[in-house]
Amino acid sequence: MKITDISGIRKDIKEYRFGAYVRVSTDKEDQVHSFLAQLKYFREYAGLHEGYTLVDIYADEGITGTSIDKRDEFLRMVSDAKEGRINRIVTKSISRFARNNEELLAVVRELKSIGVSIYFEKECIDTEQMSSEFLVSVFGMQAQQESKNISKNVRWSYQNRMKDGTFNTCKPPYGFRLVNNELKRVPEEAAVVKRIFDMYLSGLGIHKIASIFNKEGIERNKTRFWPDSTIAYILTNERYMGDALLQKRYTDEKMPYILSRNKGQVPKYYIENSNEPIVTKEEFMAARRLMAQNTNRTKKKISSVYKGLLICPECRRLMRRMENKKGPYWVCKFAASKRSGCKLHTIYEEDIDRTCERFLLKLLNNRDELFGDTIELLEKTLNAEDKRNPKIHELDMAIKQATERCHTLASMRVKNLITDEEFTKSRIEIDKTINEYKKERSKLLNQDKSDELLDSLILISETLNTMDGYEKEAIGEIADRIVAEDGYLAFDLPGGLIFRERSDL
């Protein structure tokens, strides 16, 4: 009889190259220490689980878990999984991984389809098991509901603090800093605000003030670009005379949460003398009255919105406004005076109004896709064609390389090739270098003429963001010119962008 000792025989242990996903503090110093603490935990985790090798830690700053698009490290982790660097993800809990149930399930399914599993420690859920998706969905709904409850409690807290006058603001406007929950003036910025009111009350228009500031290169929130909408915002914000209108905007209860303008959906609260003023109440109210007068004059002259915009499609000269029994219409001014041989190309103003309204509403409804993607593509194109300042390109590469060094540094620490002290010191130095590169890049961007196009597109995007609906006068801020083609209006935007809209509908 043959007896075989099988006590030392075991099944093959699966090899896991795993990445750990965490969210850490937004403070740079605390972020480094939090990363090291997580690193220690997951290194010990690998030691306690046979077949596990820690590849990297993906640590997003302490930002919302309701939208994956806002988390760079999360996206890097998914990219590494797709490239085969990791085949397993370990995270503390579903709520730390994602609080949007729809996005959670989409990521779980996508990773599972390429053989990458996720283990949620708190819930003891392993997506490698076929029955886990249902459990993930259940716990995901719980995490989503938890996020909703937290948001509801925060909104309740804000509203109660608004009612009793103890709420100030989460984001101080230009000219102020939030110190111990009180708005304090920033002298150099307050001087700019005071100048805006003085210039406006002296007769300069909003667009003219913005143009002057852009030429002078006055810095505003780490940029030197001043859109018209920012000047208008300052002239209408009661904070500058020392009062506060709270809850101008509100967050709805749908996920992902969207901040919308409050048009009576929730209560508003007006607090007098809530903070130290920058201008007197008399100056602020005088500017408000002047703006109302200018707005009324604009409404009376609304027919002149298209003046200087409409172009004859044949001779490419300006069109002029005329009237007959049917109403106002536009024709080629040179053809009308018989100074050219082109056709009149008559188009009635009511047709122009309808066409412009359809065009602007389409831009409003698709602004993120149109301008967000266009701006990003333009930046890539300018870099690829080397049309931008070579120094900017060098800085872009330097920032990219420094960021890659951060990842390499983290991997070296994961593999125990450097000490905690070496990691901390190097990481802080690299972060400092990246910030310096970004500051230098920002300065050059404002000096580089090739970026004027980007500024124009950004201005269009910001103009759309200030609109609640169709505003006829906005067409002049968005389009460089409008070509009255037969049956169409062609809207020429900065950068050669052309949108055509039927005018005979």
Number of C-alpha atoms within 10 A of each C-alpha: 3 3 5 6 6 7 6 5 7 7 5 7 9 9 12 20 20 24 24 23 22 22 24 20 17 13 11 14 12 12 18 20 15 18 20 20 13 19 20 14 12 22 19 12 15 16 13 10 10 12 13 18 21 24 21 26 24 23 21 21 16 14 13 16 21 23 16 19 10 13 18 13 18 20 15 12 21 18 13 15 22 16 11 13 15 24 22 26 26 21 20 17 20 24 23 15 21 23 27 22 22 14 16 23 17 11 15 18 16 14 20 18 10 13 15 23 22 23 19 19 13 11 13 11 19 20 23 15 10 9 11 16 19 12 14 21 17 13 19 25 19 16 23 23 15 14 20 19 13 12 16 15 12 12 15 12 13 17 19 13 13 21 16 10 15 12 17 19 16 8 10 15 16 17 23 22 15 15 10 7 12 16 22 18 20 13 12 9 18 19 14 18 20 18 14 21 20 15 15 19 17 10 10 13 17 19 15 14 19 20 16 12 19 16 11 10 16 15 15 15 10 10 14 19 21 22 22 19 18 18 20 16 12 19 23 15 16 21 26 27 21 19 18 20 15 20 18 15 16 19 18 15 12 8 16 15 14 12 10 13 14 14 11 9 11 12 14 17 14 15 18 13 12 19 19 16 19 23 20 13 15 10 17 22 15 15 19 17 12 15 19 12 12 13 12 12 11 14 14 10 11 12 15 13 16 22 15 15 19 26 25 25 20 15 14 12 16 20 28 19 19 15 11 7 5 7 10 14 18 25 22 28 19 19 18 18 9 12 9 13 11 15 16 19 17 17 23 17 18 13 16 22 15 15 19 23 17 16 19 20 15 12 18 19 12 12 18 13 11 14 16 14 12 15 19 11 12 16 14 12 13 15 16 11 8 12 12 18 18 11 12 21 17 13 18 16 12 16 21 13 13 18 15 12 15 18 16 13 20 24 17 16 20 21 14 11 13 14 11 17 10 12 19 18 11 15 21 15 11 17 16 11 15 19 12 14 18 16 14 14 20 15 16 16 20 17 14 12 13 14 19 15 15 19 19 18 22 17 19 21 20 16 18 23 14 12 11 10 13 16 13 17 16 16 20 15 15 20 18 16 21 27 21 26 19 14 13 19 25 22 23 18 18 18 13 9 11 13 15 17 16 18 22 13 9
